[in-house]
Amino acid sequence: MFDAVSTIIPRASKPHHIESNAKTSSLPPLTKHEMDQVQKIYDEMIKNQVHHLW
């Protein structure tokens, strides 16, 4: 979505959370279709509540 934002790790408060999240760095990038779905979810369910805060 935004090149400046590479990751967010909500609630990574324990070492095993961080280790598990770090393993995702070896996964392939999301496809265009997957990113479009993420954008759709953001637009429909999140944007109105938070976007004005940016």
C-alpha positions, 0 to 999 in steps of 0.5 A: 500500500505504502512503500514507507510502511513495511510492517506493523506488528500489533501486540508483539509483546513477547519474544515468541511473538516477535520470532513468529512475526520475523519468520514472515520476512521469508515469505513472498510479497503479497500479490496485487490481488491480495493487496487489492483485498487488503485495500478493500477491507481498509476502505470498507471497515477501517478508513472512516474511523482512522484515516482522518488521524493521518 
